[in-house]
Amino acid sequence: RLENVKKIYQSGEVITKAVDGIDFTVEKGEFIAIVGSSGSGKSTLLKIITGLYTEVDGKILINGKSLQEINGENLRENMFSVVPQHLYLSSENVSDFLTKSLKKNEEEIENMLNQDAKNLYEYVKTVKNNFAKPCGSLSGGEFRKVNLWMALHKSADVLILDEPTMELDKQSKSELFVYLKGYVQGKIVIIMTHDQELMAISDYIVEL
């Protein structure tokens, strides 16, 4: 739950209200889209929710407990599964990236991929085709699919995706939409997006 959340930047005499008075509550099983023009504060809000920004006015409550009372690093590691808009390029191979992120061995990753072969075919194909390759050798769309597949399989209560459909082809978008609607049961999905199709399948929209 966010109550009157504000984030203000000050440089000299210049004051910028990055986030100004945000209120909303998200319950388990809900899928929300956060929308707004570039510069409206979507990425700042993502960092506030995940505890990366701590100097914030207002209240941020997780299961009724103030965010300030929770260890931020443990929160990001265990409660949230996040794919940012600008991906952090890993120097590892795809296999090492996935085994470390998911805390699974290669055989377990292979079994998970095989289980997803029907519902997330484009993602499985991308991961398998690039499994032994350095992450830096992948195209933007390929690396986004690897990150999205990883995030969907991380053991976390809250999935946060910032512009997840960037660089995705039509089939990959379609598979993601279908999977997200099933994934949301018992979890929370928060999407920062400009994508009208993603907005259409969300339970409600928060406009910045």
KEMARTI-884046 format. One record per residue (C-alpha): x, y, z; residue number from 1; residue in one letter. Coordinates in steps of 0.5 Angstrom, whole numbers, plus 500, padded with zeros to 3 digits. Each point is the difference from the previous one (the first is absolute). Example, Ala and Ser with C-alpha at 12.3 -4.5 7.8 and 13.67 -1.06 7.14 Angstrom:
<recs>
X_Y_Z_resi_resn
525_491_516_1_a
502_507_498_2_s
</recs>
This chain:
<recs>
X_Y_Z_resi_resn
500_500_500_1_r
502_507_498_2_l
498_506_504_3_e
501_507_497_4_n
507_498_498_5_v
505_505_497_6_k
507_501_498_7_k
503_507_499_8_i
507_501_497_9_y
503_507_501_10_q
506_502_496_11_s
502_507_503_12_g
493_504_499_13_e
497_496_495_14_v
495_495_503_15_i
497_494_496_16_t
494_496_503_17_k
502_493_497_18_a
494_497_503_19_v
495_504_504_20_d
494_497_504_21_g
499_493_498_22_i
495_496_503_23_d
498_493_498_24_f
499_493_503_25_t
502_493_497_26_v
498_494_503_27_e
502_493_498_28_k
497_497_494_29_g
500_507_497_30_e
503_502_493_31_f
501_508_499_32_i
503_504_495_33_a
503_507_502_34_i
500_505_494_35_v
502_507_498_36_g
504_503_495_37_s
508_500_500_38_s
503_504_507_39_g
493_499_503_40_s
504_496_506_41_g
498_493_498_42_k
508_498_501_43_s
500_504_506_44_t
494_496_503_45_l
503_493_498_46_l
506_502_505_47_k
496_503_505_48_i
496_493_501_49_i
506_496_500_50_t
503_504_505_51_g
506_503_496_52_l
498_507_501_53_y
499_501_508_54_t
500_507_501_55_e
492_501_498_56_v
494_503_503_57_d
494_496_501_58_g
499_493_502_59_k
502_494_497_60_i
497_494_503_61_l
501_492_499_62_i
495_496_503_63_n
499_505_505_64_g
507_501_502_65_k
504_507_498_66_s
505_499_494_67_l
505_503_505_68_q
500_495_505_69_e
501_494_495_70_i
507_499_497_71_n
500_502_493_72_g
506_496_498_73_e
496_494_502_74_n
493_503_497_75_l
503_500_493_76_r
503_493_501_77_e
494_497_502_78_n
494_503_499_79_m
501_504_494_80_f
501_497_493_81_s
502_506_496_82_v
502_501_492_83_v
502_508_499_84_p
499_504_494_85_q
507_500_499_86_h
503_493_501_87_l
507_499_504_88_y
504_497_495_89_l
503_494_503_90_s
507_498_498_91_s
498_493_502_92_e
498_494_495_93_n
492_499_500_94_v
501_494_503_95_s
504_503_506_96_d
495_506_500_97_f
494_495_501_98_l
503_495_505_99_t
502_506_505_100_k
494_504_499_101_s
495_494_501_102_l
505_496_505_103_k
499_494_496_104_k
505_496_496_105_n
500_499_493_106_e
496_493_500_107_e
494_504_504_108_e
500_506_495_109_i
500_495_494_110_e
494_496_503_111_n
497_507_501_112_m
501_502_493_113_l
497_493_498_114_n
494_501_504_115_q
499_507_497_116_d
501_498_493_117_a
492_501_498_118_k
498_506_503_119_n
507_504_500_120_l
502_497_493_121_y
504_506_498_122_e
503_501_507_123_y
502_493_500_124_v
503_500_493_125_k
504_507_502_126_t
503_497_506_127_v
502_493_497_128_k
503_503_494_129_n
504_505_504_130_n
502_496_506_131_f
507_499_500_132_a
501_507_497_133_k
502_506_503_134_p
494_505_502_135_c
504_506_497_136_g
500_496_493_137_s
492_500_500_138_l
496_505_497_139_s
495_505_504_140_g
494_496_499_141_g
504_493_501_142_e
502_502_507_143_f
494_503_502_144_r
496_494_499_145_k
506_496_504_146_v
498_505_505_147_n
493_500_500_148_l
500_492_500_149_w
505_500_506_150_m
495_505_504_151_a
494_496_499_152_l
503_494_503_153_h
503_504_506_154_k
497_498_506_155_s
497_507_502_156_a
494_503_502_157_d
500_506_496_158_v
502_500_493_159_l
502_507_497_160_i
501_501_493_161_l
502_507_497_162_d
498_500_493_163_e
501_493_499_164_p
497_500_492_165_t
506_504_498_166_m
504_496_494_167_e
495_494_500_168_l
497_498_494_169_d
492_498_500_170_k
500_493_501_171_q
505_501_507_172_s
495_506_502_173_k
494_495_499_174_s
503_495_504_175_e
502_504_506_176_l
493_503_500_177_f
497_493_501_178_v
505_498_505_179_y
500_506_504_180_l
492_499_501_181_k
501_493_503_182_g
507_502_504_183_y
496_506_504_184_v
496_495_504_185_q
502_501_507_186_g
505_505_498_187_k
501_507_498_188_i
502_503_493_189_v
502_507_499_190_i
501_502_493_191_i
503_507_498_192_m
498_501_493_193_t
498_504_494_194_h
497_493_497_195_d
492_501_498_196_q
499_492_500_197_e
504_499_507_198_l
495_506_503_199_m
494_496_497_200_a
502_494_504_201_i
501_503_506_202_s
495_500_506_203_d
501_508_501_204_y
505_505_498_205_i
503_506_504_206_v
502_506_496_207_e
506_504_502_208_l
</recs>
